[in-house]
Amino acid sequence: MTEVISIKFKSDGASYYFSPDGKQYSVGKYAVVETAQGIECGLVCEANHSVDDEKIVQPLKKALRPANERDLKKLEENKEKAKEAFKVCEEKVLAHGLDMKLIEAQYSFDGSKIIFFFTSDGRVDFRELVKDLAASLHIRIELRQIGVRDEARMLGGLGICGQPFCCSRFLNGFQPVSIKMAKEQGLSLNPTKISGTCGRLMCCLKYEQDAYEYLLKKTPPVGATVKTEEGVGVVTDVNVITGNLIVKINEAEGLPFKTHRDKVTVLSRGKAKKPVEEPEITE
């Protein structure tokens, strides 16, 4: 077990672990921390607590100190400066005729650089844009091309479930998602129903996939031959969640009847074709 605190750098963003380095931190307060991008200031969303070592991505960065009034003032100043820089960058993008959509501008806490995030359908030669921005803003410029999932995470919004996007609330990363998951969960394969606002398959398809894989192993598929109390029959319909089966008795004129997977013995799983593996989608 390792003692950590959890820090958010955006109110609707993911949280990250940092070592408290022997200091005590309170929820709702800000802390100055060391990150891979330099010194930053973020909100403490979980105070000192212990987590399993396997949940920590090494090396674990340190929290340097609780933020003081000067740090908080600087944080607000950076946000205002980022808004102005965003407008300047938009004007420069139009002036250079670049095919790119500007998403967000972020100042580093120490004010040494500004990062512009953008999306584009292809590669963008922004070397002249960087020179122009550096001359106008007098600061180190960094441009990062991101995918549509990252765009959704940064901008936020509401999903078809009515809840704020998972990626902008609590997901620390995007898990692989495939159309196979939708098939195994019995969902409609209509792209508009299984895709998020970003246009990619919904991240929540991953949440219940392990349970479905477990239940599918226990449940005879449609076309399987099973032995029941009524005799040997063929499965014509399946409810994976409840475990209920509709079985038609072989060589019988009676109607199919309902039973449960725990009450049958599988003689053959049928000749159902193995599902085609779909490529996993990640951003």
N, C-alpha and C positions, 0 to 999 in steps of 0.2 A: 504493500500500500504506500502511496505517495501523497503528501499534503499538497493541495493546489487551491487556487481560486479561479473562478470563471469570469472572463472578461468579454464584453461586447463592445465593438467599435461603432456599431449602428444600432439604433433602438429596435429595429426590426430584423437585425442580422443574427448570424450564428454566434455562438459563444466559443471561447478558446481557453484552454488551461494554461496557467502560469504558476510558477513557484512563488509562494509568498516570501520566501527567503527569511523566515523567522519573524515576519511582521504580521500583525492582525489587520484584516480588512473588513469593512462592513458593506452589506448589500445596499445598493442605491448610491454609493459614493464612487468617485472616480479615482483611478490609479494610473500612474505613469509606468509603462512597461517596456521591456525590450523585445522587439520583434525582428523577424528576418529582414524587414524593410527599414529598420531603424527604431528610434524611440517614438512611441505612440502613447496616446492617452485614451483610456476606455472606461466604460461603466462596469462596476462590479455587480454581476447578477447572481453570483453564489460566493458566499464568504468562505473562509478557511474550512476545508473538508478533505477527506481522504478518498482516493479512487484506486482501483486496481491498476497495477503497473502496465498491464497489456492495453489499457485504454489511453495511455499517454504516448504521444508521438515524440520521440527523442530527437534531438536534445530539448529538454524542457526549458523554455525561456523564463527569465525572472521578472517579477514585479519589482520595480525600483523603489517606489515610495507612493504613499497616498497623495493624490493631487491637491495642490493648494489653490488659493484664489487666483494667483498669477497664472497657473496652469489652465484653469477653467476659462479665464479671460482670453488666453491665447487660443484655446480650442474654439471659442465662439468667433474670434477674429479670423481664424483659418477658414471657418465655414462661410463667412461673408466674402472673404477673398476668393474662395473657390467658386462662388456664384458669379462673381465678376469675371473671373478667368474663363468660366464656361461660356459666357457671352462672347468674349473676345475670340475664343477658339472656334465657336460656331461661325463667326464672321470670316475668320481666316480660312476655314474649310470651304465656305462658299466662294471666297476669292480665288482659291487655288483649284476650284472645280473638282474636288475629290469626292469619290463615291463612298462615303462613310457616314454613319449615323452616330453622332456624339451622345453618349449615355450619361456620363457623370465625370465630375472633376473632384479630385481629392488632394488637399495639401497635406504634406507630411507634418507631423506635430512640430518638429523643429524648424519648419519653414524652408528647408533646404531644397525641396523639389515639389513639383505638382504632377500628378498622374491623371491623364485623360483616358477614359475608357470609351471604346467605340465598337460598333459592329459594322460588318461589311460582307457582301456576298463573295468577295475575292480578296486577293492581296492588294495592299495599298502602299504606294511609294509616298511616304509622308516626310521624306528628308527635308524638303524645302519648307514644309509646314512647321517642322520642329525649329528650324533656323528662324523663321518668321516669328514664332511664338516666343522663343528665347529673347529675341531682340525687343519684343513688346513688353514681356512680363519680367524680364531680367531675373530669371530663375531657371534652375535645371528642369528640363521638360522630359517627360516620359509618356509615350503613347502605348496603350495596350489594347490589342484586338481581342474581343471576347465573343463567346457564342450566345445564342438566343436564350439559353437557360440562365446564363450568368446575367444577361440583360433583365430577365424577369426577376431574378433574385435581388438585383440592385434597385429596380424601380418599384417592386412590390405590386400588390393588387389582390383581387379576390378570385379564387378558383370557382369552378362550377359547383362546388360543395357549399359555397357561401362563406368559406373561411379564408383568411389571408394565406397567401402562398406558403407552403411548407418550406420552400427553399429560402424564403426571406425571414422565416421565424426560427427554425431550429435545426434544419439540416446543415451539417458541416461539410457535406460534399455530395456529389451526385452519384448515386448507385446505378449500375447497369440495369436497364429496363428493356424488355423485348416483347414483341407481339405474342410470343409463346405464352407469356404470363397471362395476358388477356384471354387467350384461348382456354388455358387450364382453369381459369377462374369463371368460365362460362359467361364472359362479358360480350357485349355487342362489339363487333370488329369495325364498326363505323368510326372512322378517324375523328369525327367531331365529338364523339362520346368518350373516347379513351385518350384524347390529347389534351394537354394543358394549354393555357393561354399562350405559352411560348411556341406552340405548334409541335412540340415533342410529346412522346408518350408520358402520361402522368407519373410522377415519382411515386405516388401512393400505390401503384400496382405492385411495388416491391414489398409493401408492408405485410401483406397476408400470404405472400407466395410460399413461404416455408410451411405454413399450415396446410395450404392446398396440396403441396407436393407430398406431405405426410398422408393426408386423407386419400389422395389419388392412388397411393401404393396399397392402401387397405381396401379400396373400393373396386369391385369388378366393373370393367368398362361396358359400354353398350356393345352387344354382340357376344359377350362372354357366355359360356355355358356353365350353369350352376345347378347344384343339387339342393332342392328345397324340401320342405315337409310335404308339399303337394306333388313332388316328383322332379324330374330333370327338365330344365327349361332354359330359355335364352333371355338375357337381360335386354329390354327394349328402351329403358329410360333410367337415368341415374340422377340423384340429388346428392352431390358430394358432401355438402355441409351436414344434412340430416342423416345421411347414410341410407335413405330409403331407395328401394329399387322397384322397378316395374318388370315383372317376369312373365313370359309367355311359355306355358308348358308345351313341350314338344308333342306333336301328334295328338293335340287336344283341341276341341272346338270351343272350349270355354274362353271367357274373357281373360286378359292378362290381370294379374293381381299384384298388390303391393306387399313387399316384405322388407326386411332390413339386412344390411350387409353382414351383420353379426350372426344372422340366422341361416346363412347359405354357405355352401362349400363350393369353391371355384374348381371346376373340372378343366376348363379351358378358357383362356382370356380372349378367344376369338381371333379373327384375322384382320383386326383393325390395323390400318396403316400407321406406322410410327409418325408422329407429327414432324414436319420439316422444321429443323432448327432455324430460327430467324436470327439475323445478326443483332447483337446487342447494341443499343443506342446510348451513347454517352456524350456528354459535352464537356 
